[in-house]
Amino acid sequence: MHILPTISTLFIVISAVFMAIGIAKVRNGQIDGHQKMMTYAAVSALIFFIIYASRTVFIGNTAFGGPEGLVPFYTVFLIFHIILATSGGILGGVQVYLGYKRKLARHRKIAPWASTIWFGTAITGVMVYVLLYVLYPGGETTSLIKAILQG
């Protein structure tokens, strides 16, 4: 088992679960519960990012190890996931800021977009994990530091 990718993927799933609970709470008028769940979701996502970024820098990213014919499809899917994750992370940060600053009109306006993108990020992130570590053996892993020093 690939422990760091498994742990980081688990934190994305946990983040999505907390977010779903937080959405349900706000719809039921439970504002305090919503704030707590969304804070937990943000912290879980931040833990994911710290693990992912540290692993990328020091250990590296794992290349797709599946059949060559699937590489173009995997690459397009991965790019889609990266776009979702980047925009979801930015929107999530904006949402946390707006929520804590009580700028609720803008918070409510952005919320449907931010949550949809974040759920998409979580789903595609799990799919990337499954493709890299469950369905196919992982390919080569090269750390960013090693790539820079050898390049």
MILODO-284121 format. One record per residue (C-alpha): residue number from 1; x, y, z. Coordinates in Angstrom, 3 decimals. Layout:
BEGIN
 num        X        Y        Z
 NUM        X        Y        Z
...
//
This chain:
BEGIN
 num        X        Y        Z
   1    0.000    0.000    0.000
   2    1.222    3.473   -0.852
   3    0.807    5.117    2.534
   4    1.170    8.848    1.779
   5   -1.103    8.868   -1.298
   6   -3.621    6.779    0.661
   7   -3.548    9.167    3.616
   8   -3.784   12.278    1.461
   9   -6.681   10.828   -0.551
  10   -8.415    9.922    2.709
  11   -8.203   13.570    3.792
  12   -9.857   14.722    0.562
  13  -12.700   12.248    1.150
  14  -13.006   13.416    4.772
  15  -13.096   17.023    3.541
  16  -15.942   16.215    1.139
  17  -17.889   14.399    3.874
  18  -17.540   17.349    6.268
  19  -18.613   19.694    3.483
  20  -21.709   17.612    2.704
  21  -22.659   17.602    6.388
  22  -22.031   21.370    6.552
  23  -24.298   21.975    3.558
  24  -27.042   19.908    5.167
  25  -26.647   21.836    8.413
  26  -26.948   25.263    6.781
  27  -30.028   24.112    4.868
  28  -31.557   23.138    8.219
  29  -30.712   26.530    9.706
  30  -27.928   25.171   11.915
  31  -25.422   27.962   11.279
  32  -23.025   27.051   14.122
  33  -22.917   23.425   12.946
  34  -22.366   24.612    9.376
  35  -19.415   26.758   10.426
  36  -17.848   23.884   12.385
  37  -18.255   21.368    9.561
  38  -16.897   23.778    6.956
  39  -13.932   24.566    9.185
  40  -13.266   20.832    9.547
  41  -13.610   20.473    5.760
  42  -11.117   23.300    5.168
  43   -8.628   21.888    7.695
  44   -8.929   18.418    6.134
  45   -8.299   19.891    2.679
  46   -5.309   21.824    4.020
  47   -3.865   18.648    5.562
  48   -4.300   16.963    2.173
  49   -2.468   19.818    0.466
  50    0.423   19.774    2.952
  51    0.888   16.015    2.520
  52    0.539   16.236   -1.266
  53    2.927   19.193   -1.655
  54    5.516   17.659    0.704
  55    5.337   14.337   -1.103
  56    5.653   16.050   -4.487
  57    8.738   18.007   -3.456
  58   10.582   15.318   -1.484
  59    9.383   11.994   -2.903
  60    7.814   12.954   -6.208
  61    4.753   12.316   -8.292
  62    4.014    8.869   -9.599
  63    3.659    8.462  -13.350
  64    0.732    6.524  -14.774
  65    1.667    2.846  -14.923
  66   -1.245    1.600  -16.990
  67   -1.324    0.590  -20.645
  68    0.283    3.009  -23.101
  69   -2.995    3.319  -24.985
  70   -4.631    4.843  -21.909
  71   -1.910    7.436  -21.235
  72   -3.526   10.191  -23.361
  73   -6.905    9.632  -21.673
  74   -5.312    9.583  -18.224
  75   -3.374   12.772  -19.014
  76   -6.510   14.645  -20.119
  77   -8.358   13.372  -17.031
  78   -5.464   14.434  -14.773
  79   -5.398   17.924  -16.317
  80   -9.160   18.189  -15.720
  81   -8.630   17.136  -12.089
  82   -5.803   19.658  -11.619
  83   -7.977   22.474  -12.996
  84  -10.823   21.459  -10.678
  85   -8.485   21.157   -7.681
  86   -6.847   24.515   -8.289
  87  -10.092   26.388   -8.821
  88  -11.745   24.474   -5.959
  89   -8.906   25.320   -3.599
  90   -9.067   28.999   -4.512
  91  -12.847   29.125   -4.233
  92  -12.681   27.237   -0.947
  93  -10.237   29.780    0.435
  94  -12.463   32.615   -0.738
  95  -15.477   30.933    0.872
  96  -13.706   30.502    4.207
  97  -12.667   34.167    4.115
  98  -16.151   35.402    3.175
  99  -17.792   33.213    5.806
 100  -15.517   34.321    8.641
 101  -15.774   37.983    7.601
 102  -19.589   37.625    7.526
 103  -19.819   38.711    3.888
 104  -22.722   36.335    3.563
 105  -24.351   37.640    0.378
 106  -21.222   36.871   -1.645
 107  -20.619   33.686    0.367
 108  -24.089   32.386   -0.571
 109  -23.675   33.413   -4.210
 110  -20.384   31.532   -4.647
 111  -21.324   28.516   -2.491
 112  -23.093   26.413   -5.160
 113  -20.144   26.778   -7.533
 114  -17.490   26.207   -4.883
 115  -19.174   23.110   -3.439
 116  -19.847   21.545   -6.851
 117  -16.242   22.089   -7.909
 118  -14.941   20.731   -4.583
 119  -17.090   17.593   -4.823
 120  -15.807   17.161   -8.392
 121  -12.264   17.564   -7.098
 122  -12.800   14.926   -4.428
 123  -14.346   12.449   -6.859
 124  -11.704   12.913   -9.546
 125   -8.959   12.830   -6.898
 126  -10.133    9.432   -5.714
 127  -10.280    8.288   -9.339
 128   -6.679    9.424   -9.921
 129   -5.637    7.501   -6.795
 130   -7.436    4.368   -8.025
 131   -5.826    4.636  -11.469
 132   -2.331    5.172  -10.031
 133   -2.316    2.779   -7.082
 134   -5.207    0.296   -7.324
 135   -6.005   -0.623  -10.931
 136   -2.481   -0.301  -12.307
 137    0.972   -0.431  -10.755
 138    2.397    3.040  -10.286
 139    4.976    4.193  -12.783
 140    8.258    5.937  -12.067
 141    8.403    8.421   -9.180
 142   10.881   11.297   -9.290
 143   11.108   13.999   -6.636
 144   11.027   17.628   -7.645
 145   14.312   18.249   -5.843
 146   15.990   15.340   -7.650
 147   14.598   16.478  -11.009
 148   15.915   20.018  -10.432
 149   19.362   18.867   -9.271
 150   19.770   16.436  -12.187
 151   18.297   18.810  -14.778
//
